[in-house]
Each structure stands twice: as C-alpha cells, then as structure tokens.
Amino acid sequence: VQVVESGGGSVQTGESRLLSCVISGYGFSSWCLGWFRQAPGKEREGVASMSRDDRRVYADSVKGRFTISKDNAKKTLYLQMTSLKPEDSAMYYCAVDNSAIGVRSFSCFLDPIDWWGKGTLVNVSS
C-alpha cells in the first residue's frame, strides 16, 4: 500500500485548503482512513477519520471547520479545511489502518497504524 498526500502550502488566517491523499492497494473501502497532524515540538494528534462504515470523527479543535471525505473510485481521501487558524499549522499525514488488534489511538485507528504517507505541510499565517 502506498499513501501519497498533496495540497499543503501557505495560507492566511481564515482561508481554506484542500488536502488529498491517494491510496494504492486493494481494500480502500474497507479500511480505517484519516488525517493526523504534528506541529513542531508537539505530539502527533488525530484530526479526522472515516471508518469502514463511513462514520466520521473529528478532533474537537477542528469540528465545524474541517470535513473529511473520500472517493472510492479514485481511492482518494480528502480533508477540506476552512477557517484556518495559525494553530492549524502542522505537517499533515494521511493514515490507513486495517488492524484488528492493537491499542486504540484515535477513532477507528489501532496502534500501530499500518500505513502512513510522508506528509504535507500546512502553514497558516496571521
């Protein structure tokens, strides 16, 4: 499985940005999919997830501003980010999990998470 994110960049406070994640491999619609982020000096945190039954979970810090979605035909996961704030600045990682055993980390994800992208950087300036 290969996971490739795109869409990061520099934006101003209040602007929007769409992140995309193309996921290769068989089983896209049956995986736990989501986005994590890590800012410098901070721990990685879960941002949004979509479970196998399409249930969406969001971190409190992004509820009402971020929307996760997917296109099964294109095997692509999206994160639409609106009303961006400087505290949203981070490296954003797409994650894919097919685990049945592990420690629950965020929503449907069980550590260790199976596959990660290399990340795409989002910088929000005030």
N, C-alpha and C positions, 0 to 999 in steps of 0.2 A: 504494500500500500504506500502510495506517495501522497503527500499533503503539501500543497503549494498555495501560500497566501499572496494576495496582492491588494493594492488600494490604499496603502498607507501614504502619509505625506504630512505636510504642514498646513494647518488651517487656523483661522481666527476663532476666538470665543464666539459661540452661538452658531457657528456654521455646521454643516453636515458632511458626512463622509461615508462612503460605502466600501466595506471590505468584502473581498471574495476569497473563497477557498475551494480550489479544485482538488477533488479526491479521487485517486485512481483505485482500481481494485473492485472485486466483486463483493456485494453486500451493502452498498451505500444506504439503502432504505432501512436496513435492519440495525444500523449502528447507533450508538450514542454520539452525537456531534455537538461541537460547541466552540466557544471562544474563551480564552484566558488572556490575561494581560499581566505584565510585570513592569513596574516603574523602577528606575534606579534606586537602589537602597531599600526596596520594598519586596515583600514576598509576592509570589505569583498568586493571582486570585481569579476565581471563576467569574466570568462576565455574563454569559448567556449560554443556554444549552437547549438542545432539541432531542427528545428521547425517541425511541423506536416507534412509539405511538403518537409522535408529533406533539407531545406535551412540551411546552416552553417554560423555562425557568430563567429568571433574571436576578442578578445581584441587585440589592436594594439601591445601590448607588446609581444604577442605570435604568431602573424601571421608569417607564413612561418616556424615555429618550431613545433607547436602543431597541431595535427589532431584529430578531433572528429569523431567518427563513432559509428554505432550500429548494433546489430544483433537482428532482430525482433524475430526470432525463439528462441533464448536463452534469450530474454528480458534483454539484456546486453548492456550497454553503455560503450564506451571506450574513453580514452584520451591518444593518443600516444604523448609523449613528447620527443623531440630531442634537441640537442644542449643546454642542460640545463645550466642555469646560477645561481649563488648564489641568485640573486634576485627572482628566481622562488621558493625559499624555502617558504613553507607555508603548512597549513592544507588545503587539497583539499576536497571539498564537492560536492557530486553529488546531483542534484536538479531535481525535477519533478513537472511540473505545468499543471493543467487542468483548470486554471481560465479563466473566461470570463470577469470578472470585476476586476479592480484593477489599480494600478499605475505602469506603465511600468518601470521595473528596468534594465533589460539587455535583449536585443533581444526580444524573444517571451515570456519572463517571466514577469508576473504581480505580484506585491507585494500585499498581502502577498503570497509568494510561498507555494504551497500546501504541498509538502513533501521534506524532506532533509535526507541525510544519516548522520552518525556520524562523517564522515571524515576520511581521510587517510593522514598521514604526509609525506611530501617530504622534504628532506634536501639535499641541493646541496652545497658541499664544494669546495673551490677554491684550 
